Every structure is written in C-alpha cells, then in structure tokens.
Amino acid sequence: MGTYNLPRNVKGEGRILFIFTGKSMIYTVIAGAVGLLFYFIFSAFGLGMVGIIITVCFALIGFLIGTLKMPNLEKFEFTKKTGGENIDDIIKRAIKFKTKGKKIYIYKEEEKDDK
C-alpha cells in the first residue's frame, strides 16, 4: 500500500497572531505609530486616556486598510469599478493619480494592416 498526501486547508497558516496577515500587521503598526504621536501630545496636557483612544482608533483604521477589500456594489459607480480590490491598492492609485497632475496615460499598440 502506498502513502498518500491528503489536501488540507493552509489558508490561515500564513497569519501572525491569528488575525494579522503580514500586510495588515505592517499597516497596523504604522498607523499605531502615528496614533502614538497624538498620545504623547495629549498626555502632555494630562489627557492620556484620550491619546490612548486615538492611538487604538488609528491602529484599527490601519488594520482595516490592510485587510479589507472594496465591496462590489452595483448601486454606486465607484464600487463597480473598484469592487474586489484591496483598499490599500485603491488608496495608492489615488495618491499616484493626484501627484501625476490628474492625468492617466494609456498606451495602445497600433494595429498593423496586412493588406
């Protein structure tokens, strides 16, 4: 009798601390670091709890940007075009669009006539 490998679900094995993928962990840490700046500012005025809440909110926003995908809703034109894409990719593309002077270049190959 031979040995057979059984297929198994390995989707969750690339996760850090069960809920974090590598990308979502990086976005969470970066956004949390930005939130820490607000924590230090508010703690200097004696409002440390407000700073902690803002830090947690920033980290949550970073986690959501790194994890979620844009829903595909037929009701809105924007979500029809970007449905199913990662939110961070959409944000990167929007920033690139703004910095390039709001221009999109499309390169097309010219068709050759073989007549």
Beta strands, then each sheet from edge to edge (+ up, - down):
end
